[in-house]
Amino acid sequence: MRKLEFASLQVRDLKVSKDFYTNKLGFEESQMSNPYACVFKFKKNEASFAIRTPMENLDDKELGIGVQLWFAIDGTIEDFQTDLTVKGIAILGTINDTPFGKTIILKDPDGYTLTFLQPKD
């Protein structure tokens, strides 16, 4: 069996992306962060997630194609959607009912697709 331990997205502008993930989406920065990366807090037995400066030249490359990360939320998807709208974050489409629960989808500043899930009870 395999399990995801860590995910890292290369971003064009660490400062812009860090602001988006922390101030707009509410992720909390962990103490493991450094000048080249922002690692977000996680709980034991959950995958850790980070954004980082590029490991290669990203000029003229489209980021985010084929990548979609899913994050479970606390509370209702409707309240989360309202909070995102107040913060000026564009949501792609509408709330979706899936076999896993309700979702909304958005893109980060580099085009990575993020799905937020209100899991079924």
VENSUL-V819953 format. One line per field, one symbol per residue. ss: DSSP state (h for helix, s for strand, l for the rest). psi: psi as a letter, one per 30 degrees, with the letter a starting at -180 (. if undefined). burial: # if it has 9 or more other ideal C-beta (glycine too) atoms within 8 Angstrom, else .. A space follows every 10 residues. Layout:
ss = ???
psi = ???
burial = ???
//
This chain:
ss = lllllsssss sllhhhhhhh hhhhllllsl lllsllssss lllllllsss ssslllllll lllllllsss ssllllhhhh hhhhhhllll ssssssssll ssssssslll llsssssssl l
psi = kkkkekkkkk lejeeeeeee eeeefgkkkl ffllffljkk kllkglklkl kllkflkgkg kklfkgkjkk kkllaleeee eeeeeeggkk kjbakkklff akllklklfg gkkkkkkjkk .
burial = ......#### ##.#.##### ##.##.#.## ..#...#### ......#### ##.#...... ..##...### ..#...#..# #..##...#. #...##.... ########## ########.. .
//
